[in-house]
Amino acid sequence: MTTGIADLKARLSHYLRSVRRGEQAVVLDRDTPVALIVPYSPSGSGLTIRQPRVGAPRPGAVALPPPLGLTRDVVDLLIAERQTDR
C-alpha cells in the first residue's frame, strides 16, 4: 500500500495495524517514495553474511582508482556548498 505523508500522519494507527498484519507501506512525498514501513523482525533476517567467492581478492589487495585530477581542493568545495545552504 502507498500513502502520502499527510495521510500517514492523520491515520498512523491504521497503517501500523496493516503493517502488524504483514503488509508494507510506501510513504510518498509528492509522488516520490521516501520511506518503506515494514513489519518488525527481531531475527535480523534482512542481513545475510556470506563468504567471499573462491579466488576473490582480499579487500587490501584491490587497486584504488586513479586520482580525479581536480584543480580545486575538495574540502574547499564542500565548505562553499555548505555555506550556500544556510
N, C-alpha and C positions, 0 to 999 in steps of 0.2 A: 504494500500500500504506500501511497505517497501523500504528503501533506505540506502545506506551507508553514512558515514559522508562526504566523499569527494564529492559524488554526491549531497548531500544535500547542501553543501557549493556552488557548482557550479550552482545549479538550485533552489536556495532557493525560488525565486519568483514563480516558477512553483508549488512547494509543498505548498506554502502558499495559492495560488489560489485554489488548491484542498481542502485544509483544510477549506477555506472560504465556499466552496460548501457543506461542511458537512462531508468530508472524514477524516479519521485519518491516520497519517503517523508514522510508527515504524522506528526509527533510529537504525541502526546496526553498531557495532564496531567489525569488523572481525567476522561476523555472530552471534554476541551476541547482543540481544536487549538492548539498553541503555537508550532510551527515547521514549516517545509517544507524538506526537504533535496532539492535539485535538482542535476542534473549541472552541472559547471563549464563555462562557456563563455567563453573568453578574448576573444571578439569584442565582448563587452558588448552583446549584442543585446537585452537587457532594457530599454534606454532608447532611446526614439526622440525626437529633437529635430525639431520641426516649426515652420513659420512660422505666425504668428497669422493668423486669418481676416481677410479683407478687411473693413475697416470696424470692426474691434475697437479699443476704446480703448487708449491706451498705459497701462502699469501706473501711472504717476504721475497719470493723469487719472481714475482710478476713485475715486469718492467713498467715504470711510470711513463705516462705520455710526455711528449716534448713540451717545453715551456711555451706559453702562449705568445710571448714576444710583445707584450703590451708596452706602450710608451709612457703610460701613466701608472702610478702606484695604485694597486687595488684598494688599499686602505683609504687613500685619498678619495677614490670614487665612492666607497661605502659611506664615508663621512659626509661627502657632498649630498649623497642621496638621502641620508637620514636628516640632514639639515632642512631640505626642502619639504619633508613630510610634516614638519611641526607647524 
